[in-house]
Amino acid sequence: RTHAFANTMRYMEVNPVGHVPKSIATKEYLPAFQKDPNADSQRVVINQSGQIVDRSTVDFSQYDQNNFPFELKQPPSRDNALGLVKFMFPNRYNIYLHDTPSKYLFKYDRRDFSHGCVRLQKPFDLAYLLLGWQNPNPKAEFQRALAPKDQQPIDLKSPLPVHLVYFTAIPSLTGHMQYRRDIYGRDGRIFAALQQAGVALPSDPN
């Protein structure tokens, strides 16, 4: 087990706006725009004055990772990469929990499809649970925020500690161990460090 970090969930955003980080905008979207200015049309291009830019007026070939002056946003919708809700625990990594329109990804054992944030399989259930601590009718409160279809923040009256941890061995409810691929290669580094420190594993009796 490796701790990533611990922080505090303070609010959720219903119908979130998707803000594309600068590194992703320049490494992934800019090359696509250079091939086809209308690629990924669900994302809008914002200039430094905060205005939406007509892509047909931009020569994307003159920009690279160092001088790209625009911001990319995705307005709220069911197709938004963040889905219909995200859960915020402000941190220096800009990581949060969020819904996703790509529900099919949950059928795979491997889950490292995101850029760093954490997709939730049942985000509405989490929202209802959190709001249930401050409202006798949490579903109604959430649906009221969802109805206008624009971004709506909901503060949590009781902030919730969040711990992100990394497991490759997980016990089931019946006590059986389940194993996952070590996608970050941390088990190997820990094992090598233990060996270097002189820790010896017991020999297999079988």
Secondary structure, DSSP 8 states (H G I E B T S, - for coil): -EEEEEEEEEEEEES--EEE-HHHIIIIIHHHHHH-TTSSTTSEEE-TTS-B--GGG--GGG--TTT---EEEE-SSTTSTTTTEEEE---TT---EE--S-GGGGGSS--TTSSSSEE-SSHHHHHHHHHHTT-S-HHHHHHHHHTT-S-EEEEEEEEEEEEEEE-SEEE-TTS-EEE---TT-HHHHHHHHHHHTT--------
